[in-house]
């Protein structure tokens, strides 16, 4: 398990994924980036909202991740939403592919971060889409927990 004290905060996170999907399993993958893309991600100029991953021909690719072109990199003109390859071990790919055979499962990127060595990593989640009633139940549960914390906090103050 990772030591939470030494892990830097994620550069980019996909908070909407937790709202729209039920997260079943997580895996960490490397991502193939060009130089200016790394600078943009370090500056927080990327978006994971509409992105997803697919397994094709035994390799994993990330689609629709938008990386704003780095302003100072005039020598490279890259497509901001180009397909990017993800780096996983063969066993991890086979495991994900076996689980994806089940109906309704998809690979969703949750966050992009830089590890201690400075390498860009993506946290992928094997997820199942939530229906509207499930989302309403989650919102209701969250509101009840918030009210309970508020009441408890009010009683403990003198």
C-alpha positions in Angstrom: 0.0 0.0 0.0 1.2 3.5 -0.8 2.3 5.8 2.0 -0.2 8.7 1.7 2.3 11.2 3.1 4.8 10.9 0.3 2.3 10.8 -2.6 2.0 14.2 -4.4 -1.6 15.4 -5.2 -3.0 14.4 -8.6 -2.2 16.8 -11.4 -5.5 16.2 -13.0 -8.5 14.3 -11.6 -11.8 13.1 -13.0 -14.3 13.8 -10.2 -17.3 13.2 -12.4 -16.3 9.6 -12.9 -17.1 8.9 -9.2 -20.5 10.4 -9.8 -21.3 8.6 -13.1 -19.7 5.2 -12.5 -19.5 2.5 -9.8 -15.8 1.9 -9.4 -15.0 -1.9 -9.2 -11.2 -2.1 -9.6 -8.3 0.3 -10.1 -5.0 -0.1 -11.9 -2.0 2.3 -12.3 -0.6 2.7 -15.8 2.1 4.7 -17.4 1.2 7.0 -20.3 3.2 7.8 -23.5 3.4 11.6 -23.8 5.4 14.1 -25.9 7.6 16.7 -24.1 5.2 19.7 -24.4 2.3 17.5 -23.2 4.2 16.8 -19.9 4.6 20.5 -19.3 0.9 21.2 -19.9 -0.1 18.4 -17.5 2.3 19.6 -14.9 0.6 23.0 -15.2 -2.8 21.4 -14.8 -3.9 22.1 -18.4 -5.6 18.8 -19.2 -9.1 17.4 -19.0 -10.3 13.9 -18.4 -14.1 14.5 -18.4 -15.0 12.7 -21.6 -12.1 10.4 -21.8 -12.1 6.6 -21.8 -9.7 3.7 -22.4 -10.0 0.7 -24.7 -8.0 -2.5 -25.2 -7.1 -3.0 -28.9 -4.8 -5.7 -30.2 -3.4 -6.4 -26.8 -2.6 -2.8 -26.0 -4.4 -0.2 -24.0 -5.2 3.3 -25.5 -6.6 6.4 -23.9 -9.1 8.4 -26.0 -10.5 11.9 -25.8 -8.2 13.2 -23.1 -7.7 16.9 -23.9 -4.2 18.3 -23.2 -4.0 22.0 -24.0 -1.0 22.7 -26.2 2.0 24.1 -24.2 2.3 27.8 -25.1 6.0 28.0 -25.3 6.5 24.9 -27.5 6.3 26.4 -31.0 8.2 23.6 -32.7 5.5 20.9 -32.1 1.9 21.2 -33.3 0.1 18.3 -31.6 -3.6 17.3 -31.7 -5.0 18.1 -28.2 -7.3 15.0 -28.1 -5.0 12.5 -29.8 -5.1 8.9 -28.8 -2.4 8.1 -26.2 -0.9 4.7 -25.4 -1.0 3.4 -21.9 1.8 1.2 -20.5 0.7 -1.9 -18.5 2.1 -5.4 -17.9 0.8 -8.2 -20.1 -0.8 -9.9 -17.0 -2.7 -6.6 -16.1 -4.0 -6.2 -19.7 -5.2 -9.8 -19.8 -6.9 -9.5 -16.4 -8.7 -6.3 -17.5 -9.6 -7.8 -20.8 -11.1 -10.8 -19.0 -13.2 -8.6 -16.8 -14.3 -6.3 -19.7 -16.0 -9.3 -21.3 -18.8 -8.8 -18.7 -21.6 -6.6 -20.0 -21.6 -2.9 -19.1 -18.0 -2.5 -17.9 -15.7 0.2 -19.2 -12.2 1.6 -18.4 -12.4 5.1 -17.1 -9.3 7.3 -16.2 -9.7 8.7 -12.6 -6.6 10.8 -12.3 -3.2 11.7 -13.8 -0.3 12.2 -11.4 3.4 12.2 -11.3 5.2 9.6 -9.2 8.3 10.1 -7.1 10.5 9.6 -10.1 8.6 12.3 -12.1 6.9 9.8 -14.5 3.3 10.6 -15.5 0.9 7.9 -14.4 -2.8 7.3 -15.0 -5.1 5.6 -12.5 -7.6 3.6 -14.6 -10.8 2.2 -13.1 -12.8 -0.7 -14.2 -16.3 0.7 -13.8 -20.0 0.1 -14.4 -22.3 3.0 -15.3 -24.7 4.2 -12.6 -28.4 4.6 -13.4 -30.3 7.7 -12.3 -31.9 6.0 -9.2 -28.4 4.9 -8.1 -27.1 8.5 -8.3 -30.1 9.8 -6.4 -29.5 7.2 -3.6 -25.9 8.3 -3.4 -26.8 12.0 -3.1 -29.4 11.2 -0.5 -26.8 9.1 1.5 -24.3 11.9 1.2 -26.8 14.5 2.5 -27.7 12.4 5.5 -24.1 11.9 6.4 -23.4 15.6 6.1 -26.4 16.4 8.4 -25.2 13.8 10.9 -21.7 15.3 11.0 -23.2 18.7 11.4 -25.4 17.6 14.3 -22.5 15.8 16.0 -20.2 18.7 15.6 -22.8 21.0 17.1 -23.1 18.8 20.2 -19.4 18.6 20.9 -18.8 22.3 21.0 -19.0 24.0 24.4 
